[in-house]
Amino acid sequence: MSTDAIVVLKEDHKEIRRLFRAFQDAQDGPASRRQKLVGQILEALTVHTYLENEVMYPEVRKLLPDLEDDILESYEEHHVADLLCAELAVMDADDDHFNAKTTVLIENVEHHVEEEEQEWFPKVREALGRKQLQEIGERMIALRADAPRSPTAPKAIKKALDAVTA
């Protein structure tokens, strides 16, 4: 597995998209299946945003001041996703709003991922180079084991609050 930070994040994006498709395919199915899939989505998003907020975004912000606006927008997009994730974490799949709220989360995250992959990842790759991206990726990989797995975990809540005041 590559330690390149962008490759690590794109692998997360691929897994998250797979979970999104599985949820979309299961929308008319049993509530228990939707509940399980949303649980997996919430875990994947919580870990991913934690790694970005704790390592990738601060590092890019420090090293590439020209991307400040992109990073601040990403923090805000994470904040919106964090709120939706926290709400979904305590919702039952039988709730009238469950599918709709999950769909809004999916749309927001897909927009965010598209911007990252199409707009600022190429700028970051060009400016930082392979060695720096590998060092950042290694830090993210090392932090993954200790990352919160639930949007309601104390570290996830702190991450969400820190991100909006960054």
Contact map, one row per residue, 1 for C-alpha under 8 A:
1110000000000000000000000000000000000000000000000000000000000000000000000000000000000000000000000000000000000000000000000000000000000000000000000000000000000000000000
1111001100000000000000000000000000000000000000000000000000000000000000000000000000000000000000000000000000000000000000000000000000000000000000000000000000000000000000
1111101100000000000000000000000000000000000000000000000000000000000000000000000000000000000000000000000000000000000000000000000000001110110010000000000000000000000000
0111111100000000000000000000000000000000000000000000000000000000000000000000000000000000000000000000000000000000000000000000000001001111110000000000000000000000000000
0011111110000000000000000000000000000000000000000000000100000000000000000000000000000000000000000000000000000000000000000000000000001111110100000000000000000000000000
0001111111000000000000000000000000000000000000000000000000000000000000000000000000000000000000000000000000000000000000001000100000001000100000000000000000000000000000
0111111111100000000000000000000000000000000000000000000000000000000000000000000000000000000000000000000000000000000000000000000000000000000000000000000000000000000000
0111111111110000000000000000000000000000000000000000000000000000000000000000000000000000000000000000000000000000000000000000000000000000100000000000000000000000000000
0000111111111000000000000000000000000000000000010000000000000000000000000000000000000000000000000000000000000000000000000000000000000000000000000000000000000000000000
0000011111111100000000000000000000000000000000000000000000000000000000000000000000000000000000000000000000000000000010000000000000000000000000000000000000000000000000
0000001111111110000000000000000000000000000000000000000000000000000000000000000000000000000000000000000000000000000000000000000000000000000000000000000000000000000000
0000000111111111000000000000000000000000000100010000000000000000000000000000000000000000000000000000000000000000000000000000000000000000000000000000000000000000000000
0000000011111111100000000000000000000000000000000000000000000000000000000000000000000000000000000000000000000000100000000000000000000000000000000000000000000000000000
0000000001111111110000000000000000000000000000000000000000000000000000000000000000000000000000000000000000000000000000000000000000000000000000000000000000000000000000
0000000000111111111000000000000000000000000100000000000000000000000000000000000000000000000000000000000000000000000000000000000000000000000000000000000000000000000000
0000000000011111111100000000000000000000100110000000000000000000000000000000000000000000000000000000000000000000000000000000000000000000000000000000000000000000000000
0000000000001111111110000000000000000000000000000000000000000000000000000000000000000000000000000000000000000100000000000000000000000000000000000000000000000000000000
0000000000000111111111000000000000000000000000000000000000000000000000000000000000000000000000000000000000000000000000000000000000000000000000000000000000000000000000
0000000000000011111111100000000000001001100000000000000000000000000000000000000000000000000000000000000000000000000000000000000000000000000000000000000000000000000000
0000000000000001111111110000000000000000100000000000000000000000000000000000000000000000000000000000000001000000000000000000000000000000000000000000000000000000000000
0000000000000000111111111000000000000000000000000000000000000000000000000000000000000000000000000000000000000000000000000000000000000000000000000000000000000000000000
0000000000000000011111111100000000001000000000000000000000000000000000000000000000000000000000000000000000000000000000000000000000000000000000000000000000000000000000
0000000000000000001111111110000001001100000000000000000000000000000000000000000000000000000000000000000000000000000000000000000000000000000000000000000000000000000000
0000000000000000000111111110000000000000000000000000000000000000000000000000000000000000000000000000000000000000000000000000000000000000000000000000000000000000000000
0000000000000000000011111111000000000000000000000000000000000000000000000000000000000000000000000000000000000000000000000000000000000000000000000000000000000000000000
0000000000000000000001111111110011000000000000000000000000000000000000000000000000000000000000000000000000000000000000000000000000000000000000000000000000000000000000
0000000000000000000000111111100001000000000000000000000000000000000000000000000000000000000000000010000000000000000000000000000000000000000000000000000000000000000000
0000000000000000000000001111110000000000000000000000000000000000000000000000000000000000000000000000000000000000000000000000000000000000000000000000000000000000000000
0000000000000000000000000111111011000000000000000000000000000000000000000000000000000000000000000000000000000000000000000000000000000000000000000000000000000000000000
0000000000000000000000000101111111000000000000000000000000000000000000000000000000000000000000000000000000000000000000000000000000000000000000000000000000000000000000
0000000000000000000000000000111111100000000000000000000000000000000000000000000000000000000011000000000000000000000000000000000000000000000000000000000000000000000000
0000000000000000000000000000011111110000000000000000000000000000000000000000000000000000000010000000000000000000000000000000000000000000000000000000000000000000000000
0000000000000000000000000100111111111000000000000000000000000000000000000000000000000000000000000000000000000000000000000000000000000000000000000000000000000000000000
0000000000000000000000100110111111111100000000000000000000000000000000000000000000000000000010000000000000000000000000000000000000000000000000000000000000000000000000
0000000000000000000000000000001111111110000000000000000000000000000000000000000000000000000110000000000000000000000000000000000000000000000000000000000000000000000000
0000000000000000000000000000000111111111000000000000000000000000000000000000000000000000000000000000000000000000000000000000000000000000000000000000000000000000000000
0000000000000000001001100000000011111111100000000000000000000000000000000000000000000000000000000000000000000000000000000000000000000000000000000000000000000000000000
0000000000000000000000100000000001111111110000000000000000000000000000000000000000000001000000000000010000000000000000000000000000000000000000000000000000000000000000
0000000000000000000000000000000000111111111000000000000000000000000000000000000000000000100000000000000000000000000000000000000000000000000000000000000000000000000000
0000000000000000001000000000000000011111111100000000000000000000000000000000000000000000000000000000000000000000000000000000000000000000000000000000000000000000000000
0000000000000001001100000000000000001111111110000000000000000000000000000000000000000000000000000000000000000000000000000000000000000000000000000000000000000000000000
0000000000000000000000000000000000000111111111000000000000000000000000000000000000001000100000000000000000000000000000000000000000000000000000000000111000000000000000
0000000000000000000000000000000000000011111111100000000000000000000000000000000000000000000000000000000000000000000000000000000000000000000000000000111000000000000000
0000000000010011000000000000000000000001111111110000000000000000000000000000000000000000000000000000000000000000000000000000000000000000000000000000100000000000000000
0000000000000001000000000000000000000000111111111000000000000000000000000000000000000000000000000000000000000000000000000000000000000000000000000000000000000000000000
0000000000000000000000000000000000000000011111111100000000000000000000000000000001000000000000000000000000000000000000000000000000000000000000000001111000010000000000
0000000000000000000000000000000000000000001111111110000000000000000000000000000000000000000000000000000000000000000000000000000000000000000000010011100000000000000000
0000000010010000000000000000000000000000000111111111000000000000000000000000000000000000000000000000000000000000000000000000000000000000000000000000000000000000000000
0000000000000000000000000000000000000000000011111111100000000000000000000000010000000000000000000000000000000000000000000000000000000000000000000000000000000000000000
0000000000000000000000000000000000000000000001111111110000000000000000000000000000000000000000000000000000000000000000000000000000000000000000000011000000010010000000
0000000000000000000000000000000000000000000000111111111100000000000000000000000000000000000000000000000000000000000000000000000000000000000100110010000000000000000000
0000000000000000000000000000000000000000000000011111111110000000000000000000000000000000000000000000000000000000000000000000000000000000000100000000000000000000000000
0000000000000000000000000000000000000000000000001111111111000000000000000010000000000000000000000000000000000000000000000000000000000000000000000000000000000010001000
0000000000000000000000000000000000000000000000000111111111000000000000000000000000000000000000000000000000000000000000000000000000000000000000000000000000000010000000
0000000000000000000000000000000000000000000000000011111111100000000000000000000000000000000000000000000000000000000000000000000000000001001100000000000000000000000000
0000100000000000000000000000000000000000000000000011111111110000000000000000000000000000000000000000000000000000000000000000000000000001000100000000000000000000000000
0000000000000000000000000000000000000000000000000001111111111000000000100000000000000000000000000000000000000000000000000000000000000000000000000000000000000000000000
0000000000000000000000000000000000000000000000000000111111111100000000000000000000000000000000000000000000000000000000000000000000000000000000000000000000000000000000
0000000000000000000000000000000000000000000000000000001111111110000000000000000000000000000000000000000000000000000000000000000000000001000000000000000000000000000000
0000000000000000000000000000000000000000000000000000000111111111101000100000000000000000000000000000000000000000000000000001000000000000000000000000000000000000000000
0000000000000000000000000000000000000000000000000000000011111111101100100000000000000000000000000000000000000000000000000000000000000000000000000000000000000000000000
0000000000000000000000000000000000000000000000000000000001111111100000000000000000000000000000000000000000000000000000000000000000000000000000000000000000000000000000
0000000000000000000000000000000000000000000000000000000000111111100000000000000000000000000000000000000000000000000000000000000000000000000000000000000000000000000000
0000000000000000000000000000000000000000000000000000000000011111111100000000000000000000000000000000000000000000000000000001001000000000000000000000000000000000000000
0000000000000000000000000000000000000000000000000000000000011111111100000000000000000000000000000000000000000000000000000000000000000000000000000000000000000000000000
0000000000000000000000000000000000000000000000000000000000000001111110000000000000000000000000000000000000000000000000000000000000000000000000000000000000000000000000
0000000000000000000000000000000000000000000000000000000000011001111111100000000000000000000000000000000000000000000000010000000000000000000000000000000000000000000000
0000000000000000000000000000000000000000000000000000000000001001111111110000000000000000000000000000000000000000000000000000000000000000000000000000000000000000000000
0000000000000000000000000000000000000000000000000000000000000000011111111000000000000000000000000000000000000000000000000000000000000000000000000000000000000000000000
0000000000000000000000000000000000000000000000000000000000000000001111111100000000000000000000000000000000000000000000010000000000000000000000000000000000000000000000
0000000000000000000000000000000000000000000000000000000010011000001111111110000000000000000000000000000000000000000000000000000000000000000000000000000000000000000000
0000000000000000000000000000000000000000000000000000000000000000000111111111000000000000000000000000000000000000000000000000000000000000000000000000000000000000000001
0000000000000000000000000000000000000000000000000000000000000000000011111111100000000000000000000000000000000000000000000000000000000000000000000000000000000000000000
0000000000000000000000000000000000000000000000000000000000000000000001111111110000000000000000000000000000000001000000000000000000000000000000000000000000000000000000
0000000000000000000000000000000000000000000000000000100000000000000000111111111000000000000000000000000000000000000000000000000000000000000000000000000000000000001100
0000000000000000000000000000000000000000000000000000000000000000000000011111111100000000000000000000000000000000000000000000000000000000000000000000000000000000001100
0000000000000000000000000000000000000000000000000000000000000000000000001111111110000000000000000000000000011001000000000000000000000000000000000000000000000000000000
0000000000000000000000000000000000000000000000001000000000000000000000000111111111000000000000000000000000000000000000000000000000000000000000000000000000000001000000
0000000000000000000000000000000000000000000000000000000000000000000000000011111111100000000000000000000000000000000000000000000000000000000000000000000000000001001100
0000000000000000000000000000000000000000000000000000000000000000000000000001111111110000000000000000000000000000000000000000000000000000000000000000000000000000000000
0000000000000000000000000000000000000000000000000000000000000000000000000000111111111000000000000000000010011000000000000000000000000000000000000000000000000000000000
0000000000000000000000000000000000000000000001000000000000000000000000000000011111111100000000000000000000000000000000000000000000000000000000000000001000000001000000
0000000000000000000000000000000000000000000000000000000000000000000000000000001111111110000000000000000000000000000000000000000000000000000000000000000000000000000000
0000000000000000000000000000000000000000000000000000000000000000000000000000000111111111000000000000110010000000000000000000000000000000000000000000000000000000000000
0000000000000000000000000000000000000000010000000000000000000000000000000000000011111111100000000000000010000000000000000000000000000000000000000000001000000000000000
0000000000000000000000000000000000000000000000000000000000000000000000000000000001111111110000000000000000000000000000000000000000000000000000000000001100000000000000
0000000000000000000000000000000000000000000000000000000000000000000000000000000000111111111000000000000000000000000000000000000000000000000000000000000000000000000000
0000000000000000000000000000000000000100000000000000000000000000000000000000000000011111111100000100110000000000000000000000000000000000000000000000000000000000000000
0000000000000000000000000000000000000010010000000000000000000000000000000000000000001111111000000000000000000000000000000000000000000000000000000000011100000000000000
0000000000000000000000000000000000000000000000000000000000000000000000000000000000000111111100000000000000000000000000000000000000000000000000000000000000000000000000
0000000000000000000000000000000000000000000000000000000000000000000000000000000000000011111110100100000000000000000000000000000000000000000000000000000000000000000000
0000000000000000000000000000000000100000000000000000000000000000000000000000000000000001011111100100000000000000000000000000000000000000000000000000000000000000000000
0000000000000000000000000000001101100000000000000000000000000000000000000000000000000000001111100110000000000000000000000000000000000000000000000000000000000000000000
0000000000000000000000000000001000000000000000000000000000000000000000000000000000000000000111110100000000000000000000000000000000000000000000000000000000000000000000
0000000000000000000000000000000000000000000000000000000000000000000000000000000000000000001111111100000000000000000000000000000000000000000000000000000000000000000000
0000000000000000000000000000000000000000000000000000000000000000000000000000000000000000000001111111000000000000000000000000000000000000000000000000000000000000000000
0000000000000000000000000000000000000000000000000000000000000000000000000000000000000000000000111111100000000000000000000000000000000000000000000000000000000000000000
0000000000000000000000000000000000000000000000000000000000000000000000000000000000000001001111111111110000000000000000000000000000000000000000000000000000000000000000
0000000000000000000000000010000000000000000000000000000000000000000000000000000000000000000010011111111000000000000000000000000000000000000000000000000000000000000000
0000000000000000000000000000000000000000000000000000000000000000000000000000000000000000000000011111111100000000000000000000000000000000000000000000000000000000000000
0000000000000000000000000000000000000000000000000000000000000000000000000000000000010001000000001111111110000000000000000000000000000000000000000000000000000000000000
0000000000000000000000000000000000000100000000000000000000000000000000000000000000010001000000000111111111000000000000000000000000000000000000000000000000000000000000
0000000000000000000000000000000000000000000000000000000000000000000000000000000000000000000000000011111111100000000000000000000000000000000000000000000000000000000000
0000000000000000000000000000000000000000000000000000000000000000000000000000000000000000000000000001111111110000000000000000000000000000000000000000000000000000000000
0000000000000000000000000000000000000000000000000000000000000000000000000000000010011000000000000000111111111000000000000000000000000000000000000000000000000000000000
0000000000000000000100000000000000000000000000000000000000000000000000000000000000000000000000000000011111111100000000000000000000000000000000000000000000000000000000
0000000000000000000000000000000000000000000000000000000000000000000000000000000000000000000000000000001111111110000000000000000000000000000000000000000000000000000000
0000000000000000000000000000000000000000000000000000000000000000000000000000100010000000000000000000000111111111000000000000000000000000000000000000000000000000000000
0000000000000000000000000000000000000000000000000000000000000000000000000000100010000000000000000000000011111111100000000000000000000000000000000000000000000000000000
0000000000000000100000000000000000000000000000000000000000000000000000000000000000000000000000000000000001111111110000000000000000000000000000000000000000000000000000
0000000000000000000000000000000000000000000000000000000000000000000000000000000000000000000000000000000000111111111000000000000000000000000000000000000000000000000000
0000000000000000000000000000000000000000000000000000000000000000000000000100100000000000000000000000000000011111111100000000000000000000000000000000000000000000000000
0000000000001000000000000000000000000000000000000000000000000000000000000000000000000000000000000000000000001111111110000000000000000000000000000000000000000000000000
0000000000000000000000000000000000000000000000000000000000000000000000000000000000000000000000000000000000000111111111100000000000000000000000000000000000000000000000
0000000000000000000000000000000000000000000000000000000000000000000000000000000000000000000000000000000000000011111111110000000000000000000000000000000000000000000000
0000000000000000000000000000000000000000000000000000000000000000000000000000000000000000000000000000000000000001111111111000000000000000000000000000000000000000000000
0000000001000000000000000000000000000000000000000000000000000000000000000000000000000000000000000000000000000000111111111100000000000000000000000000000000000000000000
0000000000000000000000000000000000000000000000000000000000000000000000000000000000000000000000000000000000000000011111111100000000000000000000000000000000000000000000
0000000000000000000000000000000000000000000000000000000000000000000000000000000000000000000000000000000000000000011111111110000000000000000000000000000000000000000000
0000000000000000000000000000000000000000000000000000000000000000001001000000000000000000000000000000000000000000001111111111000000000000000000000000000000000000000000
0000010000000000000000000000000000000000000000000000000000000000000000000000000000000000000000000000000000000000000111111111100000000000000000000000000000000000000000
0000000000000000000000000000000000000000000000000000000000000000000000000000000000000000000000000000000000000000000011111111110000000000000000000000000000000000000000
0000000000000000000000000000000000000000000000000000000000000000000000000000000000000000000000000000000000000000000000111111111000000000000000000000000000000000000000
0000000000000000000000000000000000000000000000000000000000010001000000000000000000000000000000000000000000000000000000011111111110000000000000000000000000000000000000
0000010000000000000000000000000000000000000000000000000000000000000000000000000000000000000000000000000000000000000000001111111111001000000000000000000000000000000000
0000000000000000000000000000000000000000000000000000000000000000000000000000000000000000000000000000000000000000000000000111111110000000000000000000000000000000000000
0000000000000000000000000000000000000000000000000000000000000001000000000000000000000000000000000000000000000000000000000011111110000000000000000000000000000000000000
0000000000000000000000000000000000000000000000000000000000000000000000000000000000000000000000000000000000000000000000000001111111111000000000000000000000000000000000
0000000000000000000000000000000000000000000000000000000000000000000000000000000000000000000000000000000000000000000000000001111111111000000000000000000000000000000000
0001000000000000000000000000000000000000000000000000000000000000000000000000000000000000000000000000000000000000000000000000100111111100000000000000000000000000000000
0000000000000000000000000000000000000000000000000000000000000000000000000000000000000000000000000000000000000000000000000000000111111110000000000000000000000000000000
0000000000000000000000000000000000000000000000000000000000000000000000000000000000000000000000000000000000000000000000000000000111111111000000000000000000000000000000
0011110000000000000000000000000000000000000000000000000000000000000000000000000000000000000000000000000000000000000000000000100111111111100000000000000000000000000000
0011100000000000000000000000000000000000000000000000000000000000000000000000000000000000000000000000000000000000000000000000000001111111110000000000000000000000000000
0011100000000000000000000000000000000000000000000000000000000000000000000000000000000000000000000000000000000000000000000000000000111111111000000000000000000000000000
0001100000000000000000000000000000000000000000000000001100100000000000000000000000000000000000000000000000000000000000000000000000011111111100000000000000000000000000
0011110100000000000000000000000000000000000000000000000000000000000000000000000000000000000000000000000000000000000000000000000000001111111110000000000000000000000000
0011100000000000000000000000000000000000000000000000000000000000000000000000000000000000000000000000000000000000000000000000000000000111111111000000000000000000000000
0000000000000000000000000000000000000000000000000000001000000000000000000000000000000000000000000000000000000000000000000000000000000011111111100000000000000000000000
0000100000000000000000000000000000000000000000000011001100000000000000000000000000000000000000000000000000000000000000000000000000000001111111110000000000000000000000
0010000000000000000000000000000000000000000000000000000000000000000000000000000000000000000000000000000000000000000000000000000000000000111111111000000000000000000000
0000000000000000000000000000000000000000000000000000000000000000000000000000000000000000000000000000000000000000000000000000000000000000011111111000000000000000000000
0000000000000000000000000000000000000000000000000010000000000000000000000000000000000000000000000000000000000000000000000000000000000000001111111110000000000000000000
0000000000000000000000000000000000000000000000100010000000000000000000000000000000000000000000000000000000000000000000000000000000000000000111111110000000000000000000
0000000000000000000000000000000000000000000000000000000000000000000000000000000000000000000000000000000000000000000000000000000000000000000011111110000000000000000000
0000000000000000000000000000000000000000000000000000000000000000000000000000000000000000000000000000000000000000000000000000000000000000000000111111000000000000000000
0000000000000000000000000000000000000000000000100110000000000000000000000000000000000000000000000000000000000000000000000000000000000000000000111111100000100000000000
0000000000000000000000000000000000000000000001100100000000000000000000000000000000000000000000000000000000000000000000000000000000000000000000000111111011110000000000
0000000000000000000000000000000000000000011101100000000000000000000000000000000000000000000000000000000000000000000000000000000000000000000000000011111010010000000000
0000000000000000000000000000000000000000011001000000000000000000000000000000000000000000100000000000000000000000000000000000000000000000000000000001111110010000000000
0000000000000000000000000000000000000000011001000000000000000000000000000000000001001100100000000000000000000000000000000000000000000000000000000001111110011000000000
0000000000000000000000000000000000000000000000000000000000000000000000000000000000000100100000000000000000000000000000000000000000000000000000000000011111011000000000
0000000000000000000000000000000000000000000000000000000000000000000000000000000000000000000000000000000000000000000000000000000000000000000000000001111111111000000000
0000000000000000000000000000000000000000000000000000000000000000000000000000000000000000000000000000000000000000000000000000000000000000000000000001000111111100000000
0000000000000000000000000000000000000000000000000000000000000000000000000000000000000000000000000000000000000000000000000000000000000000000000000011000011111110000000
0000000000000000000000000000000000000000000001000100000000000000000000000000000000000000000000000000000000000000000000000000000000000000000000000001111111111111000000
0000000000000000000000000000000000000000000000000000000000000000000000000000000000000000000000000000000000000000000000000000000000000000000000000000001111111111100000
0000000000000000000000000000000000000000000000000000000000000000000000000000000000000000000000000000000000000000000000000000000000000000000000000000000001111111110000
0000000000000000000000000000000000000000000000000100110000000000000000000000000000000000000000000000000000000000000000000000000000000000000000000000000000111111111000
0000000000000000000000000000000000000000000000000000000000000000000000000000011001000000000000000000000000000000000000000000000000000000000000000000000000011111111100
0000000000000000000000000000000000000000000000000000000000000000000000000000000000000000000000000000000000000000000000000000000000000000000000000000000000001111111110
0000000000000000000000000000000000000000000000000000000000000000000000000000000000000000000000000000000000000000000000000000000000000000000000000000000000000111111111
0000000000000000000000000000000000000000000000000000100000000000000000000011001000000000000000000000000000000000000000000000000000000000000000000000000000000011111111
0000000000000000000000000000000000000000000000000000000000000000000000000011001000000000000000000000000000000000000000000000000000000000000000000000000000000001111111
0000000000000000000000000000000000000000000000000000000000000000000000000000000000000000000000000000000000000000000000000000000000000000000000000000000000000000111111
0000000000000000000000000000000000000000000000000000000000000000000000010000000000000000000000000000000000000000000000000000000000000000000000000000000000000000011111
